[in-house]
């Protein structure tokens, strides 16, 4: 314990610990604002997030003279915001409706399909494509827990199979992890986690009796006739494909792409320009019927963009302090697959999971004298062919699993979570607060599955 305090003091010497106050304040307001001062928070959350984010940013620039961290954080934020905004607009112009009985089995089928799509078009793309049809399907029996399980399955766990699935895995791909590494090594944990979550969802959803609601007889009668699918907005699929395809246009992976060179890193801008241009074309030429059917508006994406501006910049000190403490030689013996799983997961749930993945990847590789800025070292680490042997393989599996699965633990763990919440609330669904989400859903439903995955995959190494 004494050593921990010494390490904290050393980290504080390099970076004032009071800098984490804006982050804690923002997270506290996200959690408590809707409960205790809802009217103020609803009208001022943009100002609060931007002011807190700028406070930390300006301190880095003018008090610490640190331009490195802010510039890289800004680049990551622009990439994040461009992708989410583009996917939101593209999906908003695609109207998918399922006329069927909203049975527990049908709900499980829909989220299972979403879990598969999440690894193809990303958790954000799959979430935005399916959340509105999911709500419409259950409109006469909709409850918050259904949206939460949608977040668990489609917005997070489903993205384990490819680097397209979830931002942390894409960061690994950019740094040198082979594209099909996730499919090869995380397929069984993906099947296990999706199966357990779908089973739990089915058992909970069976208790949701239609007698608890007052359904529209006309809707029920129509749904009982036959199952039908209505699809409007096919032209948006073309633009959606461009947005997703542009993800691969990273100058650190593809040579020859235009970029901004800073501090040894190639910062992309072509990818973001293509995605935002495609989004504009989507909105400009989208079917008015599809937009009206989805009740499309920009409020949900604006909420995500503003809140995550504050989150990205206020969490810079928290990430640096945690990395400074964890990278100390005193912690080297504690860097094991088990500790990496729980440490990566814990931070991924309450910080953004993408930079958390990058930090712990760097930490785990440093233990074996490997550098994450070396593509060759990352490939050796992923293959388990370094001097350390196969231990590096299970450590990367632990980091990857934790970053993706724990991203569902809170609203802020992964970008799509907040997006789905905002869309559900715009549809009139009273979503749980930050603390209620964790206490009523994450701990009783998600945490046991996270423990099972850890015990079987990371601890026992059965898969």
Order of alpha helices (4+ residues) and beta strands (2+ residues): alpha-alpha-alpha-alpha-beta-alpha-alpha-alpha-alpha-alpha-beta-alpha-beta-beta-alpha-alpha-alpha-alpha-alpha-alpha-alpha-alpha-alpha-alpha
